[in-house]
């Protein structure tokens, strides 16, 4: 009973994938220097927040399990992303079952399309999923959003429709994050 009360009166959120949404898609980004934040990302996050949404990044980072990036560097990258864009939080999944780093080479409930990262944010921030969106550039992003029960937006600024790993039907398909902020501005 309490959970439903929290969800009905909870805050709304925009869950954002990192690569292809806030940063340029470059396959595996292993250092802060390789992470290229889109020049419009901060302005978009500012508009998202002006409309009353939390801006929360949810990102698969299997490069940690694959030995491509150290988790400590990923944490530094996340701090930089928060500083430069103003997102409220970054949740990441370092796991990959076929990884070479034993600590991370395991199944989990946080790797997209599972909903563990969204579940953790809902618990911490009291988010109402019925008022929230998942924005990404891959099928796993859309499936995660659908599994969590939020509206989904597929962006063309990363992998997009041309390189989907599997067929999905998002609620919206948009060019990039600027289109989402325009849509939000048109809503009451």
C-alpha positions as CSV (number, residue, x, y, z in Angstrom):
1,X,0.0,0.0,0.0
2,X,2.8,2.5,0.9
3,X,4.6,1.8,-2.4
4,X,1.6,2.7,-4.5
5,X,1.2,6.0,-2.5
6,X,4.8,6.8,-3.2
7,X,4.5,6.1,-6.9
8,X,1.3,8.1,-7.3
9,X,2.7,11.2,-5.6
10,X,6.3,10.6,-6.6
11,X,8.6,12.7,-8.7
12,X,8.9,12.2,-12.4
13,X,12.2,11.3,-14.1
14,X,13.8,11.1,-17.5
15,X,16.1,8.1,-17.5
16,X,18.9,8.6,-20.0
17,X,21.4,6.2,-21.5
18,X,24.9,7.8,-21.6
19,X,26.5,6.9,-24.9
20,X,24.6,8.1,-28.0
21,X,22.3,10.3,-25.8
22,X,24.5,12.6,-23.7
23,X,27.9,11.6,-25.2
24,X,29.1,10.6,-28.7
25,X,28.8,6.9,-29.3
26,X,32.3,5.5,-29.6
27,X,31.9,1.9,-28.6
28,X,34.1,1.5,-25.5
29,X,35.1,4.7,-23.9
30,X,37.9,3.9,-21.4
31,X,39.0,7.4,-20.1
32,X,37.6,10.8,-19.4
33,X,39.6,12.2,-22.3
34,X,37.8,9.8,-24.7
35,X,34.3,10.8,-23.4
36,X,32.9,13.5,-25.7
37,X,29.8,15.2,-24.3
38,X,27.4,16.6,-26.9
39,X,27.6,20.4,-26.9
40,X,23.8,20.6,-26.3
41,X,23.7,18.1,-23.4
42,X,23.8,20.6,-20.6
43,X,21.1,22.9,-22.1
44,X,18.9,19.8,-22.6
45,X,19.4,18.7,-19.0
46,X,18.6,22.2,-17.8
47,X,15.3,22.2,-19.8
48,X,14.5,18.7,-18.5
49,X,14.9,20.0,-14.9
50,X,12.9,23.2,-15.7
51,X,10.0,20.9,-16.6
52,X,10.2,19.3,-13.2
53,X,11.9,16.0,-14.1
54,X,14.9,14.4,-12.5
55,X,17.6,13.6,-15.0
56,X,19.1,10.2,-14.2
57,X,21.6,8.3,-16.3
58,X,21.3,4.5,-16.5
59,X,24.2,3.0,-18.5
60,X,25.6,-0.5,-19.2
61,X,29.3,-0.3,-18.8
62,X,30.5,-3.9,-19.6
63,X,33.9,-2.5,-20.4
64,X,34.6,-2.9,-16.7
65,X,33.9,-6.6,-16.7
66,X,35.8,-6.9,-20.0
67,X,38.9,-5.3,-18.6
68,X,38.7,-2.3,-20.9
69,X,38.1,0.3,-18.2
70,X,38.9,0.4,-14.5
71,X,35.8,1.0,-12.3
72,X,37.7,3.8,-10.6
73,X,38.1,5.6,-14.0
74,X,34.4,5.0,-14.7
75,X,33.5,6.7,-11.4
76,X,35.6,9.7,-12.3
77,X,33.9,9.8,-15.7
78,X,30.5,9.8,-14.0
79,X,31.5,12.7,-11.8
80,X,32.6,14.6,-14.8
81,X,29.3,13.9,-16.6
82,X,27.4,15.2,-13.5
83,X,29.6,18.3,-13.4
84,X,29.4,19.1,-17.1
85,X,25.7,18.3,-17.7
86,X,24.0,18.7,-14.4
87,X,22.3,15.2,-14.3
88,X,21.1,14.3,-10.9
89,X,22.6,10.8,-10.7
90,X,24.5,8.2,-12.7
91,X,23.7,4.5,-12.2
92,X,25.9,2.0,-14.1
93,X,26.1,-1.7,-14.6
94,X,29.7,-3.0,-14.7
95,X,28.6,-6.6,-15.2
96,X,29.0,-8.9,-18.2
97,X,28.7,-12.7,-17.8
98,X,31.4,-13.4,-20.3
99,X,33.8,-10.8,-18.8
100,X,37.4,-11.5,-17.8
101,X,37.3,-9.7,-14.5
102,X,35.8,-12.3,-12.1
103,X,34.3,-9.8,-9.7
104,X,32.0,-8.5,-12.6
105,X,31.6,-11.6,-14.8
106,X,28.3,-12.6,-13.4
107,X,24.6,-12.3,-14.1
108,X,22.8,-9.4,-12.4
109,X,19.5,-7.6,-12.4
110,X,21.0,-4.2,-13.4
111,X,22.2,-4.9,-16.9
112,X,19.8,-3.6,-19.5
113,X,17.2,-4.7,-20.4
114,X,16.8,-5.7,-16.7
115,X,15.4,-2.9,-14.5
116,X,17.8,-2.9,-11.5
117,X,19.2,0.6,-12.2
118,X,15.7,2.1,-12.6
119,X,14.5,0.2,-9.5
120,X,17.4,1.6,-7.4
121,X,16.6,5.2,-8.6
122,X,12.9,4.7,-7.8
123,X,13.7,3.5,-4.3
124,X,16.1,6.4,-3.6
125,X,14.1,9.3,-5.2
126,X,10.5,8.2,-4.9
127,X,9.9,8.3,-8.7
128,X,6.5,7.8,-10.2
129,X,7.2,5.6,-13.3
130,X,3.8,6.4,-14.9
131,X,5.1,10.0,-15.4
132,X,8.6,9.0,-16.5
133,X,10.6,8.3,-19.7
134,X,13.5,6.1,-20.7
135,X,15.6,7.7,-23.5
136,X,18.3,5.7,-25.3
137,X,19.7,4.7,-28.7
138,X,19.6,0.9,-28.5
139,X,17.1,-1.9,-28.2
140,X,18.2,-2.7,-24.7
141,X,17.3,0.9,-23.6
142,X,13.8,0.6,-25.0
143,X,13.3,-2.9,-23.6
144,X,14.5,-1.7,-20.2
145,X,12.0,1.2,-20.3
146,X,9.2,-1.1,-21.4
147,X,10.1,-3.6,-18.6
148,X,9.9,-0.8,-16.1
149,X,6.6,0.6,-17.4
150,X,7.8,4.0,-18.6
151,X,7.4,5.8,-21.9
152,X,10.3,5.1,-24.3
153,X,12.2,7.4,-26.7
154,X,14.7,6.0,-29.2
155,X,17.2,8.6,-30.4
156,X,19.0,8.5,-33.7
157,X,22.0,10.4,-32.2
158,X,23.8,7.1,-31.4
159,X,23.0,3.6,-32.8
160,X,19.4,4.5,-33.5
161,X,17.0,2.7,-35.8
162,X,19.7,1.9,-38.4
163,X,21.7,-0.4,-36.0
164,X,19.1,-1.9,-33.6
165,X,20.2,-5.2,-32.2
166,X,16.6,-6.4,-32.3
167,X,13.2,-5.1,-33.3
168,X,11.6,-2.9,-30.7
169,X,8.7,-0.4,-30.8
170,X,9.5,2.7,-28.8
171,X,6.8,5.2,-28.0
172,X,8.7,7.9,-29.8
173,X,11.7,8.1,-32.3
174,X,13.6,11.4,-32.3
175,X,16.7,12.8,-33.8
176,X,18.5,13.7,-30.6
177,X,17.9,14.9,-27.0
178,X,17.0,18.4,-28.3
179,X,13.8,16.9,-29.9
180,X,12.8,15.5,-26.5
181,X,13.2,18.8,-24.8
182,X,11.1,20.5,-27.5
183,X,8.4,17.9,-26.9
184,X,8.5,18.5,-23.1
185,X,8.3,22.3,-23.7
186,X,5.1,21.8,-25.7
187,X,3.5,19.8,-22.9
188,X,1.8,21.5,-20.0
